[in-house]
Amino acid sequence: MTSRYNAVSLLQASEASPTLASLAARARDSSERLAAVQDLIPAEMRAAVQAGPAEGEIWCMLVNGSAAAAKLRQLAPALRLRLATRGWTVSAIRIKVQSRR
């Protein structure tokens, strides 16, 4: 008895499933937001910052370390302004410090 599996790419699987397609679109949107503000973040901090989820008009940024979080909080008005000029409506940016493992 032989069974055959048709390999599909992640893109094909996500397009075939509405749930996965929605998740992929949200992840892409969040990554695009981070790319839009990347140059406003100091170069030495960029590796410590990741895009988090966007829920309505609130976008979350994930950061390693409290010092980087404090700096991002200072930059939040400029980040929101940049996002607004690129077409996103963001009323608040949440900064979450990731725990070290």
C-alpha distance (Angstrom), angle and dihedral (degrees) to the residues before:
residue distance angle dihedral
M1 . . .
T2 3.76 . .
S3 3.72 126.8 .
R4 3.74 124.0 -159.9
Y5 3.73 125.6 -147.5
N6 3.74 120.9 -162.4
A7 3.75 107.9 -144.2
V8 3.77 114.1 -139.1
S9 3.75 129.4 -172.4
L10 3.77 121.9 -115.7
L11 3.80 88.8 -110.0
Q12 3.81 91.7 54.5
A13 3.80 91.9 47.2
S14 3.80 92.8 48.8
E15 3.79 92.0 49.1
A16 3.80 91.1 50.6
S17 3.80 93.7 52.8
P18 3.81 120.8 58.5
T19 3.80 91.0 -153.2
L20 3.79 93.8 51.9
A21 3.80 91.3 42.3
S22 3.80 90.0 54.9
L23 3.80 91.9 47.6
A24 3.81 91.8 48.5
A25 3.82 91.0 49.2
R26 3.81 91.6 51.1
A27 3.81 91.7 48.8
R28 3.81 90.9 48.4
D29 3.82 91.4 48.8
S30 3.79 91.9 51.1
S31 3.81 92.1 47.9
E32 3.80 90.4 49.8
R33 3.81 90.0 52.2
L34 3.79 90.9 53.2
A35 3.80 90.9 47.9
A36 3.82 89.7 51.8
V37 3.82 92.7 56.4
Q38 3.80 99.2 32.2
D39 3.79 95.1 105.4
L40 3.82 91.4 54.2
I41 3.81 90.6 60.5
P42 3.81 114.8 82.6
A43 3.80 110.1 -101.4
E44 3.79 94.1 -121.4
M45 3.84 90.3 55.6
R46 3.79 99.5 46.8
A47 3.80 95.3 88.9
A48 3.81 89.6 55.4
V49 3.82 94.6 55.2
Q50 3.79 126.5 81.6
A51 3.77 132.6 177.6
G52 3.78 114.3 -104.9
P53 3.78 131.4 -169.5
A54 3.78 124.7 -58.4
E55 3.79 115.8 -141.4
G56 3.77 113.9 -176.8
E57 3.78 108.4 -53.7
I58 3.81 94.0 -16.2
W59 3.79 120.6 90.7
C60 3.78 122.9 -169.2
M61 3.79 124.5 -146.9
L62 3.79 120.5 -164.1
V63 3.78 118.0 -144.9
N64 3.79 138.0 180.0
G65 3.78 109.9 -128.2
S66 3.76 137.8 11.8
A67 3.82 95.0 -106.4
A68 3.81 90.8 58.6
A69 3.81 89.4 45.9
A70 3.80 90.9 53.8
K71 3.81 91.1 51.1
L72 3.82 91.6 48.9
R73 3.80 89.8 51.3
Q74 3.80 88.1 55.8
L75 3.79 90.0 49.6
A76 3.83 94.7 46.1
P77 3.85 96.1 99.7
A78 3.80 91.4 52.2
L79 3.80 91.1 45.2
R80 3.83 91.8 51.4
L81 3.81 90.8 48.0
R82 3.81 91.7 51.3
L83 3.80 91.3 48.8
A84 3.81 90.6 49.5
T85 3.80 91.4 52.5
R86 3.81 88.5 52.2
G87 3.82 93.1 51.8
W88 3.81 104.4 -96.0
T89 3.79 120.1 124.3
V90 3.80 106.1 -141.8
S91 3.79 118.6 167.4
A92 3.80 94.4 175.2
I93 3.77 140.6 12.7
R94 3.79 116.2 -148.2
I95 3.79 116.5 -153.1
K96 3.79 115.2 -153.6
V97 3.78 121.2 -170.7
Q98 3.79 110.7 -141.7
S99 3.75 116.1 -136.0
R100 3.77 117.0 -118.9
R101 3.76 117.0 -116.5
